[in-house]
Amino acid sequence: MATIFTKIIQGDIPSHIIAEDDRYFAFLDINPLVEGHTLVVPKREVDYIFDLEDDELAGINIFARKVAKAIEQAIPCLRVGVAVIGLEVPHAHIHLVPLNSMDDINFSRPKLNPTSDELVRTATKIQAHIG
């Protein structure tokens, strides 16, 4: 059965796309830790990030760097943090989280609940900086 991320990639579930290419897909987390919290996933459904082929693991990191650079330009932050947890969805993914403090990447704190309009505005800001 397809994961929720595969359904998002296929367009069966709406998302706020930041970037995509033939192998990777980046979209806003709908319940972010902070504004600009983005998920980067391989289009090929693989549960555990370290089960990706070597070229895929390298490629997802290069793709994530491009997205992180765009987030840095669009969202006021000191840097973009990276987290790979992999327990909540059985599809490898990287969290990119704009950071102004260590607490910004604390996954045990309450998540934000932005409106669809707020997510559209955030996605548009980040997309404007994708090279």
C-alpha positions in Angstrom: 0.0 0.0 0.0 1.3 3.5 -0.9 2.5 5.7 1.9 1.0 9.1 2.5 4.1 10.6 1.0 3.7 8.6 -2.2 0.1 9.8 -2.4 1.3 13.4 -2.0 4.0 12.9 -4.8 1.3 11.4 -7.1 -1.0 14.3 -6.4 -3.7 12.1 -4.7 -3.3 14.2 -1.6 -2.8 18.0 -2.0 0.4 19.6 -0.8 2.4 22.8 -1.0 5.2 21.8 -3.3 8.5 23.6 -2.8 10.6 21.7 -5.5 10.8 18.5 -7.4 12.9 16.7 -9.9 12.7 13.2 -11.4 13.9 11.6 -8.2 13.0 13.9 -5.2 10.2 15.9 -3.9 10.0 18.7 -1.3 6.8 20.0 0.3 5.8 22.0 3.3 4.9 20.1 6.5 1.2 21.0 7.1 1.9 20.9 10.9 5.3 22.5 11.1 7.5 23.2 14.0 8.1 26.7 12.6 7.2 28.5 9.4 9.1 27.0 6.4 9.4 23.5 7.9 9.8 21.4 4.7 10.0 17.6 4.0 12.3 16.2 1.4 11.5 12.7 0.1 12.7 10.4 -2.6 10.0 9.6 -5.1 10.9 5.9 -4.8 9.2 4.5 -1.8 11.8 3.3 0.6 11.1 3.0 4.4 14.5 3.7 5.9 16.8 6.4 4.7 19.9 4.2 5.1 18.3 1.7 2.8 18.5 4.1 -0.1 21.1 3.2 -2.8 24.3 5.2 -2.4 23.5 7.5 -5.4 20.0 8.1 -4.0 21.4 9.0 -0.5 23.9 11.4 -2.0 21.2 12.8 -4.4 18.6 13.5 -1.7 21.2 15.4 0.3 22.2 17.5 -2.7 18.5 18.2 -3.5 17.9 19.0 0.2 20.8 21.5 0.2 19.2 23.4 -2.7 15.9 23.5 -0.8 17.6 24.6 2.4 19.4 27.4 0.6 16.0 28.7 -0.7 14.5 28.4 2.8 17.4 30.4 4.3 16.7 33.2 1.8 12.9 33.2 2.2 12.5 32.7 6.0 14.4 34.8 8.6 16.6 32.3 10.4 20.1 31.7 11.6 20.4 28.5 9.6 18.3 25.5 8.5 18.5 22.4 10.7 18.3 18.9 9.4 16.5 16.0 11.1 16.0 12.4 10.0 13.8 10.5 12.4 11.9 8.1 10.2 9.4 6.6 12.6 6.2 8.4 11.8 5.9 7.6 8.1 7.4 4.5 6.5 8.9 6.5 3.6 12.4 8.0 3.9 12.4 11.7 4.5 14.4 14.6 5.7 13.0 17.5 7.8 14.4 20.9 6.9 13.6 23.3 9.8 14.5 27.0 9.9 16.3 27.6 13.2 16.7 30.6 15.4 17.1 28.5 18.5 17.7 24.9 19.5 14.1 24.6 20.6 12.9 25.3 17.0 13.8 21.6 16.1 12.3 20.1 19.2 9.8 17.6 17.8 8.1 17.1 21.2 6.7 20.6 21.4 3.3 21.6 20.0 3.2 22.0 16.2 1.8 25.0 14.4 -1.5 24.8 12.6 -1.2 27.3 9.7 -4.1 28.0 7.4 -3.9 26.9 3.7 -3.4 30.6 2.8 -0.5 30.9 5.1 1.1 27.7 3.7 0.6 29.0 0.1 2.4 32.3 1.1 5.2 30.4 2.7 5.6 28.0 -0.3 5.6 30.9 -2.7 8.3 32.7 -0.7 10.5 29.7 -0.7 9.8 28.7 -4.4 11.0 32.2 -5.5 14.5 31.2 -4.3 14.8 27.8 -5.8 17.6 27.9 -8.4 
